[in-house]
């Protein structure tokens, strides 16, 4: 399994950025299950969402997002695999494609610490008014340790004000 969290943190620490592709939901036969992640950056990739036309399309979209600059923060894509991409598995996949940069260092760092401590966790993603909000919580503690964090790296309460 690819350690996408450490890869993302390394890209951010070097002043770079990456795009995280997450399989949000599936229907029918699909190459990977919901929750599968793949990290893409200019010149590289870590992980896979199953290869084939789906991964090719997701990779193209990730590179377009990087090319558009920081204003392109996230997209949700719905792919009927058979009709749209001619993949034989024929199911349907919904992807979350999100830019990661220095604004994401807090929640990624928190996630890395939980994983290093081998604690169970959940990544929470909320979309409100066209903004993506991310937080990480230990499953043993259902509230985020540092409070909700937006992709802009500010507490959600401060962002809403």
Secondary structure, DSSP 8 states (H G I E B T S, - for coil): ---HHHHHHHHHHTT--EEEEEEEEEESS-SS-TT-EEEEETTEEEE-S-SHHHHHHHHHHHHHHHHH-TT--EEEEEEEHHHHH--TT--EEEEEEEEESGGGHHHHHHHHHHHHTT--EEEEEEEETTEEEEEEEETTSSS-TT--EETTSSBHHHHH-
